[in-house]
Amino acid sequence: MKKRFFQPIWKFEEIEKQLTALEENGWRLDEIKGFRCFEFVKSKPKTVQYFFTYSITREKLDMDIIENSLVQKFNANQIKGSFIEGLSSISVFSITKDVDLTEQKFNRD
């Protein structure tokens, strides 16, 4: 299944919640590409947290730090692909355990 989200991309948390709801209903995000195109595969329903990062040249180092913390602290998996939104490159991570992402969200936003 393919799906596009047409909210402004700066509303990361709304799209992250929608991705979590889809996962809970048995649709796992498999790949992102193009203009906000999300591809899903049918899967066993489970709870997963999704987290968006973006990279603009001047903020690349900051996002690298956040992405590394997602992987090292929470064993996050980066979803295949990315997409360009204006001057930003957007990536998505999935986390299969319940974790507190307050610090990462504060630093991202």
C-alpha atoms as one frame of an Amber mdcrd trajectory, in Angstrom:
protein
   0.000   0.000   0.000   1.229   3.512  -0.820   0.121   6.588   1.072   0.910
  10.283   0.992   0.539  12.658   3.925  -0.304  16.206   2.950   0.177  17.946
   6.268   2.971  20.488   6.331   6.166  18.531   6.918   7.030  20.628   9.980
   4.130  18.835  11.703   6.367  15.817  12.202   4.599  14.621  15.335   1.202
  14.363  13.620   2.609  12.206  10.830   4.607  10.119  13.343   1.343   9.398
  15.211  -0.398   8.393  11.984   2.456   6.020  11.120   2.230   4.489  14.603
  -1.536   3.999  14.165  -1.013   2.293  10.804   1.573  -0.041  12.385  -0.889
  -0.896  15.162  -3.370  -1.845  12.412  -0.904  -4.124  10.634   0.735  -1.782
   8.105   4.508  -1.430   8.606   6.326   1.442   6.943   8.792  -0.160   4.530
  10.180   2.698   2.446   9.891   6.418   1.825  10.612   8.167  -1.452   9.550
  10.884  -3.801   7.344  13.659  -2.490   6.016  12.372   0.858   5.373   8.920
  -0.572   5.256   6.236   2.115   5.158   2.551   1.162   3.760  -0.013   3.591
   3.742  -3.792   3.805   1.147  -5.905   5.586   2.541  -7.139   8.907   1.608
  -8.321  12.349   0.142  -5.392  14.329   2.521  -4.006  16.956   3.416  -0.789
  18.717   6.248   1.131  17.102   7.345   4.725  17.576   8.368   6.658  14.472
  10.738   9.611  14.506  11.520  12.037  11.668  14.841  13.777  11.207  15.765
  16.353   8.618  19.052  17.657   7.316  19.766  21.123   6.055  23.436  21.776
   5.331  23.894  24.125   8.280  22.106  21.730  10.652  23.545  18.442   9.360
  25.815  17.875  12.364  22.949  18.420  14.823  20.764  15.845  13.043  23.676
  13.385  12.870  23.935  13.600  16.660  20.199  12.979  17.071  20.236  10.088
  14.581  23.209   8.482  16.337  21.433   8.760  19.702  18.327   7.083  18.227
  20.388   4.148  16.996  22.714   3.803  19.987  20.298   4.504  22.854  17.089
   3.052  21.442  18.201   0.552  18.789  16.229   2.504  16.158  16.109   1.335
  12.562  16.268   3.791   9.704  13.512   3.238   7.152  14.780   2.752   3.595
  14.940   5.887   1.509  14.387   9.554   2.194  12.685  12.458   0.497  13.456
  16.071  -0.173  11.207  18.805   1.203  12.424  22.247   0.141  16.082  22.364
   1.147  15.768  19.523   3.674  16.386  15.822   3.344  13.912  13.886   5.512
  14.633  10.485   7.094  12.417   8.282   9.265  13.410   5.953  12.101  11.350
   3.242  13.792  11.753   2.234  17.416  10.151  -0.995  18.629  10.213  -0.291
  22.350   8.519   2.374  24.443  11.094   5.125  24.992  11.072   8.772  26.003
  12.026  10.872  22.963  11.498  14.238  24.668  15.162  15.252  24.371  15.403
  14.223  20.708  12.159  16.027  19.842  13.305  19.189  21.639  16.628  19.167
  19.771  14.961  18.396  16.428  12.293  21.080  16.775
